[in-house]
Amino acid sequence: MLKLDQTDLRILQSLQADGRRPYTEIAKQYGISEGKVRFRINRMMESGVFEFVIHTNPSKIGLHVQAIIGIVTKVGYRDKVAMELADCKEVRFVGAFAGKYEIMIQAYFHSNERLIEFTDLYLSKVDGIEATDVFLELKDYKDSFSYIDLADEHV
């Protein structure tokens, strides 16, 4: 595992604030060379510390319904069900959990009707699913992918 130092975390923080920020600006801000910034970014990317992605606002592209769905599986079916759900285009997140639900997913839909089709026509046919609970998001208070401040405390 790559050990990150304060310079790495500062670079990550700069990129999270604006992923399009030129390496020259980051270098100038922290008093290091552009080559060092480029080297550290490439090293972190190759180590899987981060990747460049576009975070789209779902409602701006017509996905107005977000659901978190808790799934109870038959014993021994968790991995099979999770892998099948991971292939669904509507599903953004699939995770294994301890507690009432073996699997939790986050999925986005154009409409409530599409969510109903997903649960009634798709999930009902997935072998290994015993029960589901659907939770609709009513309002988004925070949606962040920034963990740097938390990591900064433990470097």
C-alpha positions as CSV (number, residue, x, y, z in Angstrom):
1,M,0.0,0.0,0.0
2,L,1.3,3.4,-1.0
3,K,2.1,5.6,2.1
4,L,0.8,9.1,1.6
5,D,2.5,12.2,3.1
6,Q,1.2,15.7,3.6
7,T,2.3,16.8,0.1
8,D,0.3,13.9,-1.5
9,L,-2.8,14.9,0.6
10,R,-2.5,18.6,-0.4
11,I,-2.3,17.6,-4.1
12,L,-5.4,15.4,-3.7
13,Q,-7.2,18.2,-1.9
14,S,-6.4,20.6,-4.8
15,L,-7.6,18.1,-7.4
16,Q,-10.8,17.4,-5.5
17,A,-11.6,21.1,-5.4
18,D,-11.0,21.4,-9.1
19,G,-9.9,18.3,-11.1
20,R,-9.0,20.6,-14.1
21,R,-6.5,22.6,-12.1
22,P,-3.2,22.8,-13.9
23,Y,-0.2,21.1,-12.3
24,T,1.7,24.3,-12.6
25,E,-0.8,26.1,-10.3
26,I,-0.7,23.2,-7.8
27,A,3.1,23.3,-7.8
28,K,3.2,27.0,-7.3
29,Q,0.7,26.9,-4.4
30,Y,2.8,24.3,-2.5
31,G,6.3,25.5,-3.5
32,I,7.2,22.3,-5.4
33,S,8.1,21.6,-9.0
34,E,5.6,20.8,-11.6
35,G,7.5,17.6,-12.3
36,K,7.1,16.5,-8.6
37,V,3.3,17.2,-8.8
38,R,3.1,15.2,-12.0
39,F,5.2,12.3,-10.6
40,R,3.1,12.1,-7.4
41,I,-0.2,12.2,-9.2
42,N,0.9,9.5,-11.6
43,R,2.2,7.4,-8.7
44,M,-1.1,7.8,-6.8
45,M,-3.2,6.9,-9.8
46,E,-1.1,3.8,-10.6
47,S,-1.4,2.7,-7.0
48,G,-5.2,3.1,-7.1
49,V,-5.4,6.0,-4.6
50,F,-7.7,7.9,-6.9
51,E,-8.9,8.1,-10.5
52,F,-10.3,10.9,-12.5
53,V,-14.0,10.7,-13.0
54,I,-16.8,13.0,-13.9
55,H,-19.4,13.2,-11.1
56,T,-22.7,13.9,-12.8
57,N,-25.7,15.4,-11.1
58,P,-28.3,12.7,-11.7
59,S,-31.3,15.1,-11.7
60,K,-29.7,17.3,-14.3
61,I,-29.7,14.4,-16.7
62,G,-33.2,13.2,-16.1
63,L,-32.7,10.7,-13.3
64,H,-35.1,12.2,-10.7
65,V,-35.6,9.1,-8.6
66,Q,-32.9,7.8,-6.3
67,A,-33.4,4.6,-4.3
68,I,-31.4,2.8,-1.7
69,I,-32.6,-0.8,-1.7
70,G,-31.9,-3.3,1.1
71,I,-31.8,-6.9,-0.1
72,V,-32.1,-10.0,1.9
73,T,-30.6,-13.0,0.2
74,K,-30.8,-16.8,0.6
75,V,-27.9,-18.2,2.5
76,G,-24.9,-18.6,0.2
77,Y,-26.3,-16.4,-2.5
78,R,-24.9,-13.0,-1.5
79,D,-22.0,-12.9,-3.9
80,K,-24.0,-14.3,-6.9
81,V,-26.8,-11.7,-6.3
82,A,-24.3,-8.9,-5.8
83,M,-22.4,-9.7,-9.0
84,E,-25.6,-9.8,-11.0
85,L,-26.8,-6.5,-9.6
86,A,-23.4,-4.9,-10.3
87,D,-24.1,-5.4,-14.0
88,C,-27.3,-3.3,-14.0
89,K,-27.0,0.1,-15.6
90,E,-29.3,1.7,-13.1
91,V,-27.2,0.6,-10.1
92,R,-24.5,2.9,-9.0
93,F,-23.4,1.2,-5.8
94,V,-23.5,-2.4,-4.6
95,G,-22.1,-3.4,-1.2
96,A,-22.2,-6.3,1.3
97,F,-23.4,-5.4,4.7
98,A,-23.8,-6.9,8.2
99,G,-27.3,-6.5,9.7
100,K,-30.8,-6.9,8.3
101,Y,-29.7,-6.7,4.7
102,E,-26.9,-8.7,3.1
103,I,-26.7,-6.3,0.2
104,M,-27.5,-2.6,-0.2
105,I,-27.6,-0.9,-3.6
106,Q,-28.1,2.6,-4.8
107,A,-29.9,3.1,-8.1
108,Y,-31.1,6.0,-10.2
109,F,-34.3,6.0,-12.3
110,H,-36.0,8.4,-14.7
111,S,-39.4,7.9,-12.9
112,N,-41.2,6.1,-10.1
113,E,-42.7,3.9,-12.8
114,R,-39.2,2.8,-13.9
115,L,-38.3,2.0,-10.3
116,I,-41.4,-0.1,-10.0
117,E,-40.5,-2.0,-13.2
118,F,-37.0,-2.6,-11.8
119,T,-38.3,-4.0,-8.5
120,D,-41.3,-5.9,-9.8
121,L,-39.9,-7.2,-13.1
122,Y,-36.2,-7.4,-12.5
123,L,-35.4,-7.9,-8.8
124,S,-38.3,-10.3,-8.4
125,K,-36.6,-12.7,-10.9
126,V,-33.0,-12.6,-9.5
127,D,-32.3,-16.0,-8.1
128,G,-31.3,-15.8,-4.5
129,I,-33.2,-12.7,-3.4
130,E,-35.7,-13.4,-0.6
131,A,-36.9,-9.8,0.2
132,T,-36.2,-6.2,-0.6
133,D,-36.9,-2.8,1.1
134,V,-36.9,0.3,-1.1
135,F,-35.9,3.6,0.5
136,L,-36.6,6.7,-1.7
137,E,-34.4,9.7,-1.3
138,L,-36.5,12.8,-0.7
139,K,-33.8,15.4,-0.4
140,D,-30.0,15.3,-0.8
141,Y,-28.2,17.1,2.1
142,K,-24.7,15.9,1.3
143,D,-23.1,14.0,-1.6
144,S,-19.4,14.1,-1.2
145,F,-16.4,12.1,-2.3
146,S,-13.9,14.1,-0.3
147,Y,-12.1,12.1,2.3
148,I,-8.8,14.0,2.5
149,D,-9.6,15.9,5.7
150,L,-10.3,12.6,7.4
151,A,-7.1,11.0,6.1
152,D,-5.1,14.1,7.0
153,E,-5.7,13.3,10.7
154,H,-4.0,9.9,10.4
155,V,-1.0,10.5,8.2
